[in-house]
Amino acid sequence: MTLEARIQEGAARMALALPDGAVAKCAAYLRLLEKWNRVHNLTAVRETERMVVLHLLDSFSVLPHIDGAGSVLDVGSGGGLPGIPIAIARPGLNVTLLDSSSKKTTFLEQARTELALTHVEVICARVEQWHPDRFFDVVVSRAFADLGEFVAQAQHLVAPNGRLLAMKGVYPFEEIARLPAT
């Protein structure tokens, strides 16, 4: 089965409608990620076939929670997850990719250019030190930090009535218990 067919099948199983050309862009993104990963260690997952489920479809899982948003900030974007898949799947959304590593933001700029993601902005900065002139409807992270750290470092970037979304592989009972009451 081709990479494109795997992506299409996975999106169909998730009942996701992807815009025209999105499957091809997703495949191109995974191939680019695999290529750059050989030198820059962007992800522990090395094979594009495994990246479909572990990275791409996992990133798509947040899409129902961002519908209606106009802007998304991906904190600790690393190799572009979940921000680039979100940007491909929702081209009308303004997506900002934030990472403090210049080697990672160099990759993100290359991906943005090669995939023609004109609605994506790449920022190289530490989240707690970055103070843009705007707020975001959704601030998302995937394996960025402990929930308490994420909230403390990113809450200044969330618009009124906006949301913080922390993508965690396993339900974080202990991290939730340590969150301060607000």
JOHU-V717306 format. One record per residue. RES is the residue in one letter. PHI is phi in degrees with one decimal (none if undefined). PSI is psi in whole degrees, -180 to 180 (NA if undefined). Layout:
((RES & PHI & PSI) (RES & PHI & PSI))
This chain:
((M & none & 136) (T & -71.7 & 163) (L & -60.0 & -44) (E & -60.4 & -41) (A & -65.3 & -38) (R & -63.3 & -43) (I & -64.6 & -47) (Q & -60.5 & -44) (E & -63.9 & -44) (G & -63.2 & -44) (A & -63.7 & -39) (A & -63.8 & -42) (R & -63.4 & -29) (M & -87.6 & 0) (A & 58.5 & 39) (L & -98.7 & 130) (A & -92.5 & 119) (L & -104.1 & 144) (P & -66.9 & 162) (D & -54.9 & 135) (G & 84.5 & -8) (A & -66.5 & -40) (V & -62.5 & -44) (A & -63.9 & -40) (K & -66.1 & -40) (C & -62.7 & -43) (A & -63.3 & -43) (A & -62.8 & -40) (Y & -61.9 & -47) (L & -63.7 & -38) (R & -65.6 & -40) (L & -66.0 & -42) (L & -60.6 & -45) (E & -61.9 & -44) (K & -62.3 & -51) (W & -69.6 & -28) (N & -64.3 & -28) (R & -61.2 & -31) (V & -105.5 & -38) (H & -105.1 & 1) (N & 48.8 & 62) (L & -83.5 & -26) (T & -153.2 & 151) (A & -74.9 & -21) (V & -80.7 & 123) (R & -101.6 & -28) (E & -97.6 & 133) (T & -60.6 & -34) (E & -61.8 & -41) (R & -73.6 & -30) (M & -63.3 & -29) (V & -55.4 & -53) (V & -79.9 & -50) (L & -71.7 & -25) (H & -116.5 & -59) (L & -67.2 & -57) (L & -66.5 & -34) (D & -61.3 & -42) (S & -64.4 & -38) (F & -64.3 & -23) (S & -62.1 & -20) (V & -85.5 & -12) (L & -54.2 & -44) (P & -61.8 & -23) (H & -87.6 & -7) (I & -114.2 & -2) (D & -57.5 & 135) (G & 93.4 & -13) (A & -78.4 & 154) (G & -103.9 & -23) (S & -144.0 & 144) (V & -132.9 & 136) (L & -112.4 & 125) (D & -99.6 & 107) (V & -87.6 & 130) (G & 68.1 & 45) (S & -59.5 & -31) (G & 59.9 & -114) (G & -85.3 & 11) (G & 101.0 & 19) (L & -111.1 & 125) (P & -94.6 & 3) (G & -58.7 & -46) (I & -67.7 & -47) (P & -58.9 & -38) (I & -61.3 & -46) (A & -63.0 & -37) (I & -69.3 & -44) (A & -73.8 & -27) (R & -130.5 & 76) (P & -65.6 & -12) (G & -86.3 & -2) (L & -96.3 & 136) (N & -83.5 & 121) (V & -119.3 & 130) (T & -115.0 & 130) (L & -105.4 & 121) (L & -118.9 & 126) (D & -151.0 & 148) (S & -89.1 & -7) (S & -93.6 & 121) (S & -66.8 & -31) (K & -67.6 & -35) (K & -73.9 & -41) (T & -70.5 & -26) (T & -63.8 & -44) (F & -61.4 & -45) (L & -60.7 & -40) (E & -62.8 & -42) (Q & -63.2 & -44) (A & -62.8 & -45) (R & -56.8 & -44) (T & -69.0 & -52) (E & -63.5 & -33) (L & -92.2 & 1) (A & 54.7 & 48) (L & -92.9 & 78) (T & -69.7 & -16) (H & -96.0 & 16) (V & -114.9 & 137) (E & -120.9 & 141) (V & -114.2 & 130) (I & -126.3 & 131) (C & -103.6 & 103) (A & -166.7 & 162) (R & -82.6 & 136) (V & -56.8 & -42) (E & -71.1 & -18) (Q & -102.3 & -6) (W & -91.3 & 124) (H & -130.9 & 81) (P & -71.1 & 171) (D & -88.0 & 16) (R & -144.8 & 165) (F & -112.8 & 167) (F & -118.0 & 141) (D & -63.6 & -39) (V & -134.4 & 132) (V & -116.8 & 119) (V & -120.4 & 149) (S & -140.0 & 151) (R & -131.6 & 106) (A & 62.5 & 32) (F & -79.7 & -52) (A & -163.8 & 174) (D & -56.6 & 147) (L & -54.6 & -43) (G & -60.3 & -43) (E & -64.2 & -44) (F & -58.6 & -49) (V & -62.0 & -48) (A & -62.3 & -40) (Q & -85.4 & -25) (A & -111.8 & -11) (Q & -62.2 & -26) (H & -70.6 & -8) (L & -100.3 & -6) (V & -89.1 & 132) (A & -67.7 & 157) (P & -55.1 & 136) (N & 66.7 & 12) (G & -83.7 & -180) (R & -134.7 & 145) (L & -99.1 & 129) (L & -122.0 & 116) (A & -106.5 & 117) (M & -88.1 & 116) (K & -121.6 & 140) (G & -68.6 & -38) (V & -123.9 & 143) (Y & -55.4 & 123) (P & -89.2 & 67) (F & -51.9 & -50) (E & -65.8 & -40) (E & -65.8 & -39) (I & -66.2 & -41) (A & -61.9 & -30) (R & -85.5 & -8) (L & -67.9 & 138) (P & -70.5 & 147) (A & -70.7 & 139) (T & -125.2 & NA))
